[in-house]
Amino acid sequence: MFDVAVFGSLFLTLFVIMSPPGITPIFLALTAGRPGRTQKRMALQAVCVAGGVIAVFGLLGQQILNYLHVSVPALMIAGGLLLLLIALDLLTGKSDEPEQTKDINVALVPLGMPILAGPGAIVSVILAVQRAHGVAAQASVWSAILAIHVVLWVVMRYSLLIIKVIKDGGVVLVTRLSGMMLSAIAVQQIINGVLQVVGSA
């Protein structure tokens, strides 16, 4: 009743897109100067917001596509392009790190969305739910979504300890490797979308 391949594929994709190692310095910058208890609470809030947004799109993705008259191949190509842009940011290190502000709850915006629940993660979840046929596949998809959010919560909650272990250089290295993997996933997704368009023509 559990598809390990589906779980592993989606978990790896979301891990690369949402980049738990790469979120560490961003989380620390956004929550700098706040008490440790507040940082832990904001880590949980950010994960809950991201999970809620992704769950909504996972459950209502097909209805949203039908309403907008958007085909799955078009979504695959658009999603691939979005992922490729994110991958280029990870590879070049040009992704903007939002500045800290004490006037708003940064755990909700921009940390929960759009940094964690960004377009790449949303598109990947919609497509994964679309391709999951049967109870086992669906259970694997939602288990992968839950698992990546647990990982994100653990990473952010213990970010102060993690940054001391892997140092800034380790974060940069993992981010660059994630960018390489994400670029390959993005190109493959674009190819799959084009092949579906050609095949249905």
C-alpha positions as CSV (number, residue, x, y, z in Angstrom):
1,M,0.0,0.0,0.0
2,F,3.0,2.3,-0.4
3,D,4.9,3.2,-3.6
4,V,8.5,3.9,-2.6
5,A,9.5,5.1,-6.1
6,V,6.7,7.7,-6.1
7,F,7.6,8.8,-2.6
8,G,11.3,9.1,-3.3
9,S,10.9,10.9,-6.6
10,L,8.6,13.6,-5.2
11,F,10.5,13.9,-2.0
12,L,13.8,14.4,-3.8
13,T,12.2,17.0,-6.2
14,L,10.7,19.0,-3.3
15,F,14.0,18.7,-1.4
16,V,15.9,20.2,-4.3
17,I,13.3,23.0,-4.9
18,M,12.6,23.9,-1.3
19,S,16.3,23.4,-0.4
20,P,16.3,22.8,3.4
21,P,20.1,23.5,3.6
22,G,19.7,26.7,1.5
23,I,16.8,28.0,3.7
24,T,19.0,28.0,6.8
25,P,20.9,31.3,6.2
26,I,17.6,32.9,4.9
27,F,15.7,31.9,8.0
28,L,18.5,33.1,10.3
29,A,18.6,36.5,8.5
30,L,14.8,36.9,8.7
31,T,14.6,36.0,12.4
32,A,17.8,37.6,13.6
33,G,17.6,39.4,16.9
34,R,14.6,37.4,18.1
35,P,14.6,35.1,21.2
36,G,15.2,31.4,20.6
37,R,11.6,30.5,21.5
38,T,10.3,33.0,19.0
39,Q,12.5,31.6,16.3
40,K,11.2,28.1,17.0
41,R,7.6,29.3,16.8
42,M,8.3,31.1,13.5
43,A,9.8,27.9,12.1
44,L,6.6,26.0,12.8
45,Q,4.4,28.8,11.5
46,A,6.4,29.0,8.2
47,V,6.1,25.2,7.6
48,C,2.4,25.3,8.4
49,V,1.8,28.1,5.9
50,A,3.8,26.4,3.2
51,G,2.1,23.1,3.8
52,G,-1.3,24.6,3.7
53,V,-0.7,26.4,0.4
54,I,0.8,23.3,-1.2
55,A,-2.1,21.1,0.1
56,V,-4.7,23.5,-1.4
57,F,-3.1,23.3,-4.8
58,G,-2.5,19.6,-4.5
59,L,-6.2,19.0,-3.8
60,L,-7.7,21.6,-6.1
61,G,-5.1,21.7,-8.8
62,Q,-7.2,19.9,-11.4
63,Q,-10.2,22.2,-10.8
64,I,-7.9,25.3,-11.1
65,L,-6.5,24.0,-14.4
66,N,-9.9,23.3,-15.8
67,Y,-11.2,26.7,-14.8
68,L,-8.3,28.4,-16.4
69,H,-8.4,26.1,-19.5
70,V,-4.7,25.1,-19.0
71,S,-3.5,21.7,-20.1
72,V,-1.2,19.5,-18.1
73,P,1.6,19.6,-20.8
74,A,1.4,23.4,-20.8
75,L,1.7,23.3,-17.0
76,M,4.7,20.9,-17.3
77,I,6.5,23.2,-19.7
78,A,5.7,26.3,-17.7
79,G,6.7,24.6,-14.5
80,G,9.9,23.4,-16.1
81,L,10.8,26.9,-17.1
82,L,10.1,28.1,-13.5
83,L,12.2,25.4,-12.1
84,L,15.0,26.2,-14.5
85,L,15.0,29.9,-13.3
86,I,15.2,28.7,-9.7
87,A,18.0,26.4,-10.6
88,L,20.0,29.2,-12.2
89,D,19.6,31.3,-9.1
90,L,20.9,28.4,-7.0
91,L,23.8,27.8,-9.3
92,T,24.8,31.5,-9.6
93,G,24.0,32.5,-6.1
94,K,21.9,35.4,-7.3
95,S,18.7,34.6,-5.4
96,D,17.7,37.5,-3.3
97,E,17.6,37.0,0.4
98,P,14.8,39.1,1.9
99,E,15.7,41.6,4.5
100,Q,14.5,41.3,8.1
101,T,11.6,43.3,9.1
102,K,10.0,43.5,12.6
103,D,6.8,45.1,11.3
104,I,5.3,41.8,9.9
105,N,5.4,38.2,10.7
106,V,8.1,37.0,8.3
107,A,7.2,33.4,9.0
108,L,4.0,33.9,7.0
109,V,5.4,36.2,4.2
110,P,7.9,35.9,2.7
111,L,9.2,32.8,4.4
112,G,6.1,30.5,4.3
113,M,5.2,31.9,0.8
114,P,6.7,32.4,-1.6
115,I,10.2,31.3,-0.4
116,L,9.0,27.8,0.7
117,A,5.7,27.4,-1.1
118,G,7.0,28.9,-4.3
119,P,5.8,28.2,-7.9
120,G,8.2,25.4,-8.4
121,A,7.0,23.4,-5.4
122,I,3.3,24.1,-6.2
123,V,3.7,23.0,-9.8
124,S,5.6,19.8,-8.8
125,V,2.9,18.8,-6.3
126,I,0.0,19.4,-8.8
127,L,1.8,17.3,-11.4
128,A,2.6,14.6,-8.8
129,V,-1.0,14.4,-7.7
130,Q,-2.1,14.3,-11.4
131,R,0.2,11.3,-12.1
132,A,-0.6,9.4,-8.9
133,H,-3.2,6.7,-9.8
134,G,-4.5,4.6,-7.0
135,V,-4.6,4.7,-3.2
136,A,-0.9,3.6,-2.8
137,A,0.4,6.3,-5.2
138,Q,-1.7,9.0,-3.6
139,A,-0.6,8.0,-0.1
140,S,3.0,8.1,-1.3
141,V,2.6,11.6,-2.7
142,W,1.1,13.0,0.4
143,S,3.6,11.2,2.6
144,A,6.4,12.8,0.6
145,I,4.8,16.2,1.1
146,L,4.5,15.7,4.8
147,A,8.0,14.3,5.1
148,I,9.7,17.3,3.3
149,H,7.8,19.7,5.6
150,V,9.0,17.8,8.6
151,V,12.5,18.1,7.3
152,L,12.1,21.8,6.7
153,W,10.8,22.3,10.3
154,V,13.7,20.4,11.8
155,V,16.3,22.3,9.7
156,M,14.9,25.7,10.6
157,R,14.3,24.8,14.3
158,Y,17.9,23.7,14.7
159,S,19.3,26.2,12.2
160,L,21.6,27.8,14.7
161,L,23.2,24.4,15.5
162,I,23.3,23.4,11.8
163,I,25.1,26.5,10.7
164,K,27.8,25.9,13.3
165,V,28.3,22.3,11.9
166,I,28.4,22.8,8.2
167,K,29.5,26.5,8.2
168,D,28.7,29.0,5.4
169,G,30.8,27.1,2.9
170,G,28.8,23.9,3.4
171,V,25.6,25.7,2.8
172,V,26.9,27.2,-0.4
173,L,28.2,23.8,-1.6
174,V,24.9,22.0,-1.0
175,T,23.0,24.9,-2.6
176,R,25.1,24.6,-5.8
177,L,24.6,20.9,-6.0
178,S,20.9,21.3,-5.5
179,G,20.9,23.8,-8.4
180,M,22.6,21.2,-10.7
181,M,20.1,18.6,-9.8
182,L,17.1,20.9,-10.2
183,S,18.3,22.1,-13.6
184,A,18.3,18.5,-14.9
185,I,14.8,17.9,-13.4
186,A,13.6,21.1,-15.0
187,V,14.9,20.3,-18.5
188,Q,13.4,16.8,-18.3
189,Q,10.0,18.2,-17.3
190,I,10.1,20.6,-20.3
191,I,11.0,17.7,-22.6
192,N,8.2,15.6,-21.2
193,G,5.7,18.4,-21.8
194,V,6.9,19.0,-25.3
195,L,6.6,15.3,-26.1
196,Q,3.1,15.2,-24.8
197,V,2.1,18.1,-27.0
198,V,3.7,16.6,-30.0
199,G,2.2,13.2,-29.3
200,S,-1.3,14.6,-29.0
201,A,-1.0,16.7,-32.2
